[in-house]
Amino acid sequence: MSVLDDIMAGVLKDLHDRESVIPMEEIKQRAQRAPDAIDALTRFRSQEGACSLIAEIKRASLSQGALAPIPDPAALASIYEEGGACAISVLTEGRVFEGSLADLDAVRAVVSVPILRKDVIVTPYQVHEARAHGADMVLLIAAALEQPALVSLLERIHSLGMTALVEAHSRLEALRALDAGAQLIGVNARDLTTLEVDRDVIEQVIDVIPSDVIAVAESSVCGPHDVSEFAKWGADAVLVGEALVTSPNPLEAVRDMVSAGQHPALRTDRKARVRAARQDDH
């Protein structure tokens, strides 16, 4: 059993428990009553500079274990927004990442930027649940979904006015995401079977993502230099968790990364940035 399979087993057990308390019809009604989702794609495309920042509320990681207690996720989210984050990712998986839907509620109550529910989403119930708790975006992991399920969940997310961030770990998975209709694709440098990080995966996978689809670099973003490097490889945004929650000054850390993504040298379209970077390498 892979790490992802193990996490998914726990997710499905917890999901069954929640469904027994709040049935599907009720969660659908709660989603319908929620304020309209923020158009995340428009926010990303209207950002100043080349590379935006998605800042993450993350208490633990697969590779490092416990990172930070984060007793007040709303306060941290407010810091992220003040620092210029384009969106905020909230981990809601509880067994491994120590997150919860209560964290999502707390963050939604204090920020006006788009919020991503980051979890192993494999059922329609979880999509409506995300909307009911104020999420504007939902993570879909290509490796966890067969193609028909990926297409179906994407369509459901879009029907609720939300945006799907489809996570890929290979060129093949990125192509699957594109075929399913994804407009926002995350490229994770961490292999979910071995937990090893290969930064080259980001450059290789972004290469097959069209310029009109937003590419997000995930994992191994430790500071401003990484933001600049991934922007040169074609990333339109980076998702950062560990480096921010472990920073003694998360406000300064966010501002530094946002500033790196807005550097004048990067203010060209993706193809021009990549072409310039490759010329510099030679």
C-alpha positions as CSV (number, residue, x, y, z in Angstrom):
1,M,0.0,0.0,0.0
2,S,1.4,3.4,-1.0
3,V,1.5,6.4,1.3
4,L,-1.4,7.9,-0.7
5,D,-3.5,4.7,-0.4
6,D,-2.9,4.7,3.3
7,I,-4.0,8.3,3.7
8,M,-7.0,7.7,1.5
9,A,-8.2,4.8,3.6
10,G,-8.3,7.1,6.7
11,V,-10.0,9.9,4.7
12,L,-12.8,7.5,3.6
13,K,-13.3,6.2,7.1
14,D,-13.6,9.8,8.5
15,L,-15.8,10.7,5.5
16,H,-18.2,7.9,6.3
17,D,-18.5,9.1,9.9
18,R,-19.3,12.7,8.7
19,E,-21.9,11.5,6.2
20,S,-23.6,9.5,8.9
21,V,-24.2,12.8,10.8
22,I,-24.8,15.1,7.8
23,P,-26.3,13.3,4.8
24,M,-25.6,14.3,1.2
25,E,-28.8,16.2,0.7
26,E,-28.2,18.4,3.7
27,I,-24.6,19.1,2.8
28,K,-25.8,20.1,-0.7
29,Q,-28.3,22.5,0.9
30,R,-25.6,24.0,3.1
31,A,-23.4,24.5,0.0
32,Q,-26.3,26.3,-1.8
33,R,-26.7,28.7,1.1
34,A,-23.0,29.6,1.2
35,P,-21.9,32.9,-0.3
36,D,-20.8,32.6,-3.9
37,A,-17.3,31.3,-4.4
38,I,-14.6,33.7,-5.3
39,D,-13.3,33.4,-8.9
40,A,-9.8,32.2,-8.2
41,L,-8.7,32.0,-11.8
42,T,-9.4,35.6,-12.4
43,R,-7.5,36.5,-9.2
44,F,-4.5,34.6,-10.3
45,R,-4.5,36.1,-13.8
46,S,-4.9,39.6,-12.5
47,Q,-2.0,39.4,-10.1
48,E,1.0,41.8,-10.5
49,G,4.2,40.1,-11.6
50,A,4.9,36.6,-12.9
51,C,4.5,34.3,-10.0
52,S,1.8,34.4,-7.3
53,L,1.9,32.9,-3.8
54,I,-0.5,30.3,-2.3
55,A,0.3,30.3,1.4
56,E,-0.7,27.2,3.3
57,I,-2.0,26.5,6.8
58,K,-0.1,23.3,7.6
59,R,0.6,21.7,11.0
60,A,2.4,18.5,9.8
61,S,3.9,17.0,6.7
62,L,4.4,13.5,5.3
63,S,8.2,13.8,5.3
64,Q,8.8,15.9,8.5
65,G,5.9,15.0,10.8
66,A,4.9,17.8,13.1
67,L,5.8,21.3,11.9
68,A,3.9,23.8,14.0
69,P,0.9,23.7,16.3
70,I,-0.9,26.7,14.7
71,P,-3.4,27.2,17.6
72,D,-5.0,30.1,15.7
73,P,-5.2,29.4,11.9
74,A,-7.3,32.5,11.4
75,A,-4.5,34.7,12.7
76,L,-1.9,33.1,10.5
77,A,-4.2,33.4,7.5
78,S,-4.6,37.1,8.2
79,I,-0.8,37.4,8.2
80,Y,-0.6,35.6,4.9
81,E,-3.2,37.9,3.3
82,E,-1.5,41.0,4.7
83,G,1.8,39.8,3.2
84,G,0.3,39.6,-0.3
85,A,-0.6,36.0,-0.7
86,C,-2.9,35.5,-3.7
87,A,-4.7,32.6,-2.1
88,I,-4.6,30.5,1.1
89,S,-4.5,26.7,1.3
90,V,-6.0,25.0,4.3
91,L,-5.3,21.3,5.0
92,T,-8.4,19.7,6.3
93,E,-7.1,16.1,6.5
94,G,-6.8,15.2,10.2
95,R,-5.0,11.9,10.7
96,V,-1.7,12.8,9.0
97,F,-1.8,16.6,8.5
98,E,-3.7,17.5,11.7
99,G,-6.1,19.7,9.9
100,S,-9.9,20.1,10.1
101,L,-12.9,21.7,8.5
102,A,-13.0,23.9,11.6
103,D,-9.7,25.4,10.3
104,L,-11.4,26.1,7.0
105,D,-14.3,27.9,8.8
106,A,-11.9,30.0,10.8
107,V,-9.9,31.1,7.8
108,R,-13.0,31.9,5.7
109,A,-14.3,34.2,8.5
110,V,-11.3,36.5,8.3
111,V,-9.8,36.6,4.8
112,S,-11.2,37.9,1.4
113,V,-8.7,36.0,-0.9
114,P,-9.6,32.6,-2.4
115,I,-9.3,29.6,-0.1
116,L,-8.2,26.1,-1.2
117,R,-9.5,23.0,0.6
118,K,-6.5,20.7,0.5
119,D,-7.4,17.1,1.2
120,V,-7.7,13.8,-0.6
121,I,-10.9,14.6,-2.5
122,V,-12.4,11.5,-4.1
123,T,-16.2,11.8,-3.7
124,P,-18.9,14.4,-4.7
125,Y,-19.8,14.7,-1.0
126,Q,-16.4,16.3,-0.2
127,V,-16.9,18.8,-3.0
128,H,-20.2,20.0,-1.6
129,E,-18.7,19.9,1.9
130,A,-15.9,22.2,0.8
131,R,-18.3,24.7,-0.7
132,A,-20.5,24.5,2.4
133,H,-17.5,25.5,4.5
134,G,-16.5,28.4,2.3
135,A,-13.8,26.9,0.0
136,D,-13.4,28.5,-3.4
137,M,-10.9,25.9,-4.7
138,V,-10.6,22.2,-4.2
139,L,-7.5,20.0,-4.6
140,L,-7.8,16.9,-6.8
141,I,-4.9,14.6,-6.9
142,A,-4.6,12.9,-10.3
143,A,-2.9,9.9,-8.9
144,A,-5.8,9.2,-6.6
145,L,-8.5,9.3,-9.3
146,E,-9.3,7.2,-12.4
147,Q,-10.0,9.4,-15.4
148,P,-13.8,9.2,-15.3
149,A,-13.8,10.2,-11.6
150,L,-11.4,13.1,-12.3
151,V,-13.7,14.4,-15.1
152,S,-16.8,14.0,-13.0
153,L,-15.4,15.8,-9.9
154,L,-14.0,18.6,-12.1
155,E,-17.4,19.1,-13.6
156,R,-19.1,19.2,-10.2
157,I,-16.5,21.6,-8.8
158,H,-17.1,24.0,-11.8
159,S,-20.9,23.6,-11.5
160,L,-20.6,25.0,-7.9
161,G,-18.6,28.0,-9.1
162,M,-15.4,26.7,-7.7
163,T,-11.9,26.1,-9.2
164,A,-10.1,22.8,-9.1
165,L,-6.4,22.6,-8.5
166,V,-5.5,19.3,-10.2
167,E,-2.2,18.0,-8.8
168,A,0.1,16.1,-11.1
169,H,3.4,14.3,-10.4
170,S,4.3,13.5,-14.0
171,R,3.8,14.7,-17.6
172,L,1.2,11.9,-18.1
173,E,-0.8,13.1,-15.1
174,A,-0.7,16.7,-16.3
175,L,-2.0,15.6,-19.7
176,R,-4.8,13.7,-18.0
177,A,-5.6,16.9,-16.1
178,L,-5.7,18.9,-19.3
179,D,-7.9,16.2,-21.0
180,A,-10.3,16.4,-18.0
181,G,-10.6,20.2,-18.4
182,A,-8.4,21.5,-15.7
183,Q,-7.5,25.2,-15.9
184,L,-5.2,25.2,-12.8
185,I,-2.6,22.5,-12.5
186,G,-0.3,21.9,-9.6
187,V,3.0,20.2,-10.2
188,N,4.3,18.4,-7.1
189,A,8.0,17.7,-6.9
190,R,7.4,15.2,-4.2
191,D,6.8,11.6,-5.2
192,L,3.9,10.3,-3.1
193,T,5.1,6.7,-3.3
194,T,8.7,7.3,-2.1
195,L,8.3,10.9,-0.5
196,E,11.5,11.9,-2.4
197,V,11.6,15.3,-3.9
198,D,12.9,15.9,-7.5
199,R,12.8,19.6,-8.3
200,D,13.4,18.8,-12.0
201,V,9.9,17.3,-12.2
202,I,8.5,20.8,-11.9
203,E,10.3,22.0,-15.0
204,Q,9.6,18.8,-17.0
205,V,5.9,18.8,-16.2
206,I,5.2,22.5,-16.7
207,D,6.7,22.1,-20.2
208,V,3.5,20.3,-21.3
209,I,1.0,22.8,-19.7
210,P,-0.3,25.3,-22.2
211,S,0.3,29.0,-21.3
212,D,-3.4,29.7,-20.9
213,V,-3.6,27.1,-18.1
214,I,-2.2,28.3,-14.7
215,A,0.8,26.2,-13.5
216,V,1.5,26.0,-9.8
217,A,4.8,24.7,-8.4
218,E,4.4,22.6,-5.2
219,S,6.9,21.3,-2.7
220,S,10.5,22.4,-2.1
221,V,9.7,26.1,-2.1
222,C,11.9,27.3,0.8
223,G,12.5,31.0,0.0
224,P,12.5,33.8,-2.5
225,H,15.2,32.1,-4.6
226,D,13.0,29.1,-5.2
227,V,10.1,31.4,-6.2
228,S,12.3,33.1,-8.8
229,E,13.7,29.8,-10.1
230,F,10.3,28.1,-10.5
231,A,9.0,31.3,-12.2
232,K,11.8,31.0,-14.7
233,W,10.8,27.4,-15.3
234,G,7.3,28.6,-16.1
235,A,5.4,28.5,-12.8
236,D,2.6,31.1,-12.6
237,A,2.2,30.5,-8.8
238,V,3.9,28.5,-6.0
239,L,2.3,26.8,-3.1
240,V,4.3,27.1,0.2
241,G,3.5,25.6,3.5
242,E,6.4,24.3,5.5
243,A,8.7,27.3,5.0
244,L,6.0,29.7,6.2
245,V,4.7,27.8,9.2
246,T,8.2,27.2,10.6
247,S,9.4,30.8,9.9
248,P,10.0,33.0,13.0
249,N,8.4,35.8,11.0
250,P,5.8,34.5,8.5
251,L,4.8,38.0,7.5
252,E,8.3,38.9,6.3
253,A,8.6,35.4,4.7
254,V,5.4,35.9,2.7
255,R,6.4,39.4,1.6
256,D,9.8,38.3,0.5
257,M,8.4,35.5,-1.6
258,V,5.7,37.7,-3.1
259,S,8.3,40.3,-4.0
260,A,10.5,37.7,-5.6
261,G,7.5,36.7,-7.8
262,Q,7.0,40.3,-8.9
263,H,10.6,41.0,-9.9
264,P,10.6,43.1,-13.1
265,A,12.9,40.5,-14.8
266,L,10.1,38.0,-14.6
267,R,7.3,40.2,-16.0
268,T,7.0,38.4,-19.3
269,D,4.8,35.6,-20.5
270,R,5.6,32.1,-19.5
271,K,7.2,31.1,-22.8
272,A,9.5,34.1,-22.8
273,R,10.6,33.4,-19.1
274,V,11.4,29.8,-19.9
275,R,13.2,30.7,-23.1
276,A,15.3,33.3,-21.3
277,A,16.2,30.9,-18.5
278,R,17.3,28.2,-20.9
279,Q,19.5,30.7,-22.8
280,D,21.1,31.7,-19.5
281,D,21.8,28.0,-18.7
282,H,23.7,27.7,-22.0
